[in-house]
Amino acid sequence: MGLAATHPAILGVVGWVDLRADDIDIQLHRQSNPSLVGYRYVVQDESDPDFLLGHRFIRGVRAVVERGLAYDVLVNHEQLASIPQFLDQAGSGRWILDHAAKPAIKIGGWQPWAAHIADIARYPNIWCKISGLVTEADHQRWDSSDFERYLDHVMAHFGPDRLIWGSDWPVCLLAASYRLVHDLIADYVARHCPGSEEAIFGKNAVTAYALDIGPR
């Protein structure tokens, strides 16, 4: 929050809080800040594939979206099956699916990831962040062609108006530089949906996170 207050280039911050906390409403009130645009919980690190459906967790997420904040759904491909039920229970909010739900690119994994992505994309208020893909591939020997069909799939189902580029920096450095990560998606967009660069690299995030882009 401190950096956002002093660096105008930072338009919003996605924060963290234990969404299962008994005093979640109090904690969210304490953290309230004009720069705070949403929350994210690292569900991908939880062993329970249905972690999203826990009563206390759902209650916490509802408290977030009731404040008009976005929620980043950070899961791996093995946790995707519970997302439709999660969205049905968590209320009307703005949702961002991080890292395209981390498909198993290194081993060429496809189903059931692809089917779940198609199901989730039917919800009109969820965006898909195309980030964190290089770290799901072979860190040392990945090639841009490794990502093509995964990008084709999210493009086909979410469309260019619900895709958001993200660098996943500094985690991306395990497999690629910031520039390589940017250029990977920039090249794909230029080839498959020219004219959508401004949306995917900025405007869609403004909508999903309800960012204030007026004078600061």
N, C-alpha and C positions, 0 to 999 in steps of 0.2 A: 504494500500500500504506500509505503514511503517513497519508493521509486516512482510510482504512478503520479504522486503529488508533485514531483519535481521534474519529470520527463514527459512533456506533452505527447511524445510519440506513443506512449503507453495509454491506449484508450480504455482498457479494462483489465481487470484481474479476476481469474477464476481461483477461488480459495478452497480451503479444506477445513472440514470440521467433522467430528465423529457424529455422523448422522443418527447413530443408535442411542445417543446420550439421552438420559431422562430429562435433562434441562435444555433440550435442543432449542426451544424458542428463546430462552434467555441467552444462550450462546450466540445465536444468529443476531439477536438484538445488539449484543455487545460488539459484534464484528461489523455491524452496519457501516457502510462507507460508500460515498458516491462512486468510487472507482471499482467497487465490487460488483461484478456482473453475473456471477454464477458460482457454482461449487462443483467439485469433483471428488469422488471417493474411489480409491484404487481397488476396485472389485476384482480386477484380474489377479490379485495376489491372494484372494480367498479360495480355499479348496472346495467349498460348497458350490456346485454348479447352479443352485437355486438361491444363492445368497441375496440376490436382488429382491426376492419375494418375502424376506423376513418382515414380520409385522413392525418391529421397531425401526427398521431401515426405511420401509415405506412411509412410516409416519414422519421421519426426518426429511425425506425427499419432498413430501407434501408441504412441509413447513417452508422449504426452500422456494418451491414454485409459487406458493401462495404469496410470497413477497415479491413476485414478479421477476425472480432471478432464473437464469437458465441452469440446466443440470447436464454435465458431461458424463455420458455413460461409458466408463472405461472398463471394458470386459475383454476377455479373449474369446476365440472362436468356440471354445467348448461351453461357454456360458450364454451363448446367443439365444438358445431355445426359450429361455424364460423372459426375454425382453418384451414380447407382445403382452404377456400377462402383467408384467411390471408396469408398462405404459398404461394399461387399462386401469390399474389400481392406484397409480400415483397422481392422478389428476390431470388437469389441462395445463401443460407447461410447454416450454421450449427445450428440446432435447438435442444433444449433439453426441453422435456415436463416434467415439474416438478411434483413430487408427484403423478405420474400416473393420473394427473388431478383430484385428490381428490375425488375418488368415495365415495358415501354415504354408507360406510361400516356399520355404526352404525345401520341403518335401513334395511340393506340388499339390498340397491339400486343396480340395475343392468342395465336396459335399461332406457334411450338411451345411457348411458355411454359406454357400451360394443360395440355397433354398431359404435359409433364415434371413439373409440380407433382403431377398425379394419380399418376404413377409413383413419385415420391419419397415421397409420403404413405403408400404401402403399407408402408414401413418403420416399425415401431411405435415405435422409439426416436429419432425425429426430431421436433422441434417446429418450428413456423414463427413467426417473429417478425414481427408486423404493425407495421412501423416503416419510416421512410425512404420512405414512399409519396409524400408531397407534393413531394419534390424530383425525383421521376420524372414529375411532371405539369408543366404550364405554370406556372412560378413566379409569374407575375403574374396569371393568369386562371383558376386552377383552381377547380373547384366540387366539392362533396362527391359529386355524382352521378358524377364522373369515376372514382371508386374503387369504386363499388358492385359491379360484376360481378367485379372482382378479389377483393374481400373475400368475395363470395358463393362464389367458387371455392375459396379456401383454407378457408373455413368448411365447405364441403361435403366436402372431402377430409381435412382435419386434424381437424375437429370442435372444439368449444369447449374441450376438455381438452388440446389440443396447440397452441393459439395463445397467443402471448405479446405483450402490448403493449410497445412501446418508443418513446421520444420521438425518438431520433436527434438529440437536442440536443447541441451547438449547430448541427449541420449543417442541421437543419430550418429554422433561421432564414433560410435562403436563400429559403424559400417561405412560411413560416408561423411563428407564435409557438408556444411550448410549449403554451399553453392551447388554441389551435386544433387542434393535432395530437392532444392528449388528447381534446378534445370530438368530433372527427371519428370516432374509434373508439368512444368512449363512446356516442354517438348510434346508431351502427350496432349495437352490442351490445344496447342497450336495445330496438331495434326487431326484431332478428332472433333473439336468444337471451337474452331477459331471464332473470335469475337466474345468468348466467355471468360477471357483472362481477368477482366476487372471484377467480375462476379466471384469467381473461384478464389482469387487472390485478395479479396477484400470485402466487396459489397455483401456477400452472403454471410460473412461473419458479423457485419454490422447489423443485419437483420436478426440472425440467430441469437446474438447476445444483447440486442437492443442497445447498441452503443450510441453514445452521444458524440457526434462528430462535428458539433458546432464549435465556435471559437472557445478556446480554453485559456 
